[in-house]
Amino acid sequence: MYILALNCGSSSLKYQVFDANTKQSILGGNVEKIGLPDSFVSLKLSNGTKQTIKYPMKNHNDALKAVMNMLGDASIAKSDIGGVGHRVVMGGDKFASSVEINPYVIKTLNELAPLAPLHNPSGVSGIVTAQQLLPNAKQVAVFDTAFHQTMPDYAYRYALPQVWYKDMGVRKYGFHGTSHLYVSKRAADMLNKPADECNLITAHIGSGASITAIRNGKSVDTSMGMTPTAGLTMGTRPGDVDPGVVLYVMQRLGLTPDQMQKHLNKDSGLLGITGCYADRRDIEENRQNNDACRLAMDMEAHNVKKYIGSYMATLGNVDALVFTAGVGENDDLLRDKFCRGMEPMGIKMDYKKNDGLLARKGAGETVLSTPDSPVKIFMIPTNEELVIVEDTLAIMNGTYNPDHLKMNYSFAGKQKQR
């Protein structure tokens, strides 16, 4: 039996197929540019063999059909897929754990769509299509926001009119929850401590980025807010910005909310600073002769350090600082800049060990701190899909525990049960 993990973005779809017995990925791929003339679907086998096919896809319904065709060509029969785990970006405060999908869940996800207009509608579309194409498979929703539902009210509430919170759900929700959950379990194992005794700062830094304060294994604050635009400087999102700036620019330029939403999600962040680059590799390559690239790197490092410092104050004591995701795993220069000068706060990086250490070149979980560092520094490659698969399997088998500290995850190591 196989488990299919799906991640439907606004114009893309990522998929992986796992063997239910071994929990190992056997193939995966992407669908890109959904709705555009040059849309395509790719597939990569575990042996490294790749295949890409141009495929006209108007919507996520077409995209998932294309994926199923690719899987059929790879000898993965529909009847052999026993479960589908869907990454859902926004669960609001309605879902604090993964759930089996039923009509109520779909109805609630549609109601939450205004909180995540770029993601939830495509996610629901993927769910409905998967139900149609795989009617005998168990469908499970795994929420980006669920891990952060342990935040206290003083961390998730905004100092805004109370009626906005009560009537419209205006509050912090946080995102990247499956990634923060995964690396927090692996960090606990590396510390040789039970997860519920670990205080961590986990930094998921990719094109989108968030940083989370974890006390005794549970999220108590996180940098993203009601939407993924808040917090750290990102590839095309600004991170924290004075809300007065948004109002000022909208008034001066006569922008509509939809236009401003596009600017905040697609035209800001590193791209906005440099005017041409959203990818850190391009920025770093040009930092010596383009001062905007130098500025972008300095701004990002400055903002990451601010969050690390504030979360150290929030937690009181910190066992480890964890870097993960595309940049956290593969950008030794930025990891250096994030930690440089933090020694007085107990964060001491082994800069020689950090230099050249990249997950894409085979580096696995690594301790990057010096032996005498009061706060350990870890690089841990994330595996959000494995969280999705294990939650799906557990719900299928009736062994799922909505309290992740009591959930028997295979990746939680020897300390997962006491």
N, C-alpha and C positions, 0 to 999 in steps of 0.2 A: 504493500500500500504506500501511496505517496501523499505528501502534504504540499499544497501549493501556497506560497506566500506571495501576496499581491500588495503593491504600493502604487495607488493611482494618484498621480500629480495632476496639475491643472492641464497640462498638454503632454503628459508622458505617463508611462506605466512601467514599473519594474516588477520582475517576477523571478522567483526561485522555486525549484522543485526539490523537496527533501525526501529521503528514504525514511519512512516512519519508524523503522526498527533501529537504524543506526543514527538517526537524526543528522545525517550528513547531506550536504547539498550535492546533487548530482548534475544539475544544470541550471542555468538562469540566463537572464538577458533583459533588454530594455526595448520599449517602444517609444520613439521620439517623434516630435513634431506632429502630434495628433491634430487633425483639422487643417493641415497644410499640404500643399501638393507633393512635397518631397518627404512625406512621412515614411518611416522604415521600422522594421522589427529586427532585433539581433538575438542571437543565441550563442551561449558559450558553454561547452561541456566541461566536466571536471578535469579532463585530460588537456584542456587548453584549446581545443578545436573551436574555431569561431565561424559564425555564419551570419550574414546580414542580407536582408531582402527588402527592397523597396516595395511598399505596400500602401495603396491608397486607403486612408482611414479618416473618416469624417468625425468620429467620436469614439468614446471609450468602449462602446459596444463593438464597433468594428475592430478596435485594438485588441480586445480580449479574444475575439474570434480568430484574429491573426495569430495570437499567442497559442491558442489551442491547436491551430493548424501546424505550427512549428513543433509543438510537443508531440503531435501525432506522427510527424515525420521523424521525430527522435524516439519513436516507439514507446511513448508515454500515452497509454489509452485513457480516455475519460473515465472509464469504469474503474480504473486503478487509483484514481484520485479520491481519497476518502474524506479529506478535509481541506478547506480553504481558509487561510488566515488573512484577514484584511487589515492593513495598517490604516487607521482612521485618525486624521489629524485632530479633530475637535470633538471631544466628548462632553465638554462643559463640566458642570458639577453634577451631571446626571449619571455619569459612569466613572466609578473609581477603580474599576478592574475590567478585565476582558470579559466578554459576554457572547453567548450564542445569539446569532442574529435571528430576529423574529419581526413581525410587522410593527410592533411597538418600537423596536430599536431603529428601524428604518424611518418611521414617522418622527422619532426624536432627532435623528441625524438631520433630517430635512428642516426641522424647526431650528436647529442649531446652525444651519447654513449661513445666516447673516453674520455669525461670529467668525466664520472661515469661508468666505465666498469663493476663494480661489481653490479650495481643497475639498470641502465636504460634498459639494454637488458631484464632482468627479468620483469621489469615493463611493457615494451612493450608487452612481451609475455602474461602477465596477461590481458592486455587490449584487445589484439586480441582474446584471448580465451573467455573473458567475452562477447565480441561482438558476437561471434559465439553461445555461450550458452544462451545468453539473448539478442536476436536481437531486442526486443521491448523496452528494457530499455535504458534510457538516460545515456550515458557514459561521465563522467566528470573527468578531470585531475586536481589534487590539488598539487601544487608544494612546496617542501621543501624550495626552493630558492626564491619564490615569495616575501615573507615578507621582504627580505633583498634588494630588488631592489631599495629601497629608499636611499641606502647608497650613499654619495657623491663620486665623482671620486677619490678624494685624499685618501679615505678610502678603495676603492676596487681595485685601481691600485697597481701593484707591480713596484718596481724600476728595471725593466728589459727592454730589447730592445723593443721599441714601436711596432715593426713589429710582435712580438710574441702576443701582445694584439690584434692587428688589424687582423692578419691572422689566429690565432689559439685560440683566446678567453682566453688567459692567464690573469686571474684576480681573485679576491676574489668573491665568490658567496654566501657563507654561507649556513647553513642547519638548520634543526629542526624548520623551519619557522612557521609551523602550531602550534607548541607548544609555541613558543615565542609569537605568535599572541594571542593565547588563554589566557595565563597567564597575558599578558599585559592588556587585557580587564578586567579580573577579578581583577587585582591589582588596576586599575583605579576605579572600583566599591568599592573596600575596602577603597580606599583613599577618596571616595565620590567626585571625580573630573572627569570632562570630559577626555576621553582618550587623546585628542589632547592637553591637558595641563599637561600631566604627563611625567616626566623624570624618567626612570627606568633602572635598571640593572637586567636582567633576566638570571638566571643560570639554564640551562637544563643539569642536570648531571645524566647520567646513564652509561651504558657500553660505549656508545658514549657520548660525552659531548661538550657543547658549551655555550658561554656566550655572551650576546648581550647588546649593549648600545642603549637605546630607548629615543629619544628626541621628545617631543610633540607627542607621540604615534607612531612615525616612527623609524624604525631601521636605525641607522647611523653608526654602526660598529658592527662586530661580530667576534668571535675568529676563527671559521673554515674558510678555505680559498677556493681555487679552488677545493679542495678535502676535505673530512671529516678527513684527517689525521692531520690537523694543529690545533693549539690552545692549549687547556687544555690537561693534561695527562689523557688518557682514558684506558679502560680495556685492549685493545690489540693494540691501536694506540698511537704513541709517543707524539702527540701534536707538539709544536714548536721545531724544530731542525735545527741546522746549515746545510744548503744544501751541504756544503763542506764535511760534514760527510758522506752523502749518496754517493757522488762521490768517496771519499777515500775508503770506504768499498767495493763498487762495483769493483774498480780497484784492491784492495788487494785480494779479494776473487773470482774475475772473475765472478761476478753475472750478470745475464741478467736483463733487466728491469722487466720482469714478476716475477723473483725471488725476486727482491728488493721490488716490490709492495706487494708480499705476506708477506715479513718480516715487512714492514711498517704497514700493515693492520691487520696481524694475530699474529705476534710474538713480538710486541713491547709494549709500555705502561706499565701498572702495571705488566702484564705477563713478559715482558722483564726485568723489574727491579727485580722481585722476583724469576723468573725462573720457577715458578710453579702455581701462582695464578693470575687470571684476575678478580675474584669476590672480591669486597671489604669486604664481610662478612668473607671470608677465610683469607684475609689479616689482618683484625682487630682481628680475633680470635687468630692469630699466632704472633701478633706484639710484644708480650713480650719476646718470645723466638727465634724469627727470625729477625735479624737486617735488612734483606732485606725488610721485611714487614714494619718495622718501617720507613725505608727510603722511601718506596713507598708512605706511607701516608704523610710523611713530604714534599715530592716532589709535590704531588698533591695539598696539602694545599698551599704551596708556590706559585704554578702557578696560582691557583684560586685567591689568594690575589693580585698577580701582575695584573691580568686582572681587578679585581674590582677597584684597585687603578687607573689604567690607564683610565678606563672608567669614573671614577669620575672626572678625569681631563678633559676628552673629553666633558662631559656633563655640567660641571660647578656646577650645583646643582642637587641633586638626591632625588627624593621623596621616593623611596623604592628599596630595594634589594630583589629579589624574587628567592626562591629555588623551583625547580620542577623536575620531572622525577624520575626514580627509586631510585637513591641515594639522590637527593635533597629532596624527600618526605619521605624517609625511613631510613636515616642514620643520627641520631642525633649527633653521635660522630664527623663525618666529618663536619657537619654544624657548630658545636662548633669550630673545628679547622679553618674553613674558616673565622670565625668572630672574633676569639680570638685575641686580640691585635689591633683591628681596631677601638677601642673606640676614639682615638684622631682624627679619620677621620669622626666621627659622626655616626658610626655604633655600637650600643650598644645592644647586645643580652641579653635577659632574659634567662640565662643558665639553671635555674631551670625549666622554662617552656619548654625549648627545650628538656630537658632530657627525653627520652622515648616517645617523640611525633612522632608517625609513622602513615603514611597514611594507610599502610597495616593492622593496628590495629584499623582502623576506624577514625583516625584524619582527619578532613577536613581542609578547609582554616583557617589558624591560623596566628595571629600576634605574632612574636617571639621576637620583640624588646621591650626594656624597655619603659615606658611612656615618658621619657625625651630624647629618641633617636632622633636626628635630621633626621636620615634616618630610615624609617620603614623597618623592616625585615619581609617578609611574607613567609610562606610555602603554596603553592597552588598546589594541585594535577592537573596535566595537563589532557586535554581531546582532543587530536588531532583528534580522530575519529568524535567528534561532529562538529569540524570545517569542516571536509570533508563532513559530512552529510548536514550541513546547506548551504555550498557553492553549493552542488549538487542540493538540493531542490530549492534554489534561482535561479539557472540557469534553472532548469526545469520550474519554475513558472514565469520567466522573471523579477524577482525582484533583481537579483544580481547586486551589485555595486563593480566594481574592486578596488575602493578606500576603503580599509577596515575600515577607520575611518568614512565612511558614510554608511557602510553596517549595516543592522539592525539585528545584532546577538542577539539571545535570551540570551546568557550568558554575554552580555556586561552590563547588569544591567540597573538601572534607568537612568544612565548618558549617555546612548548610543546615545540619540538624544537631541539636544538643540534647 
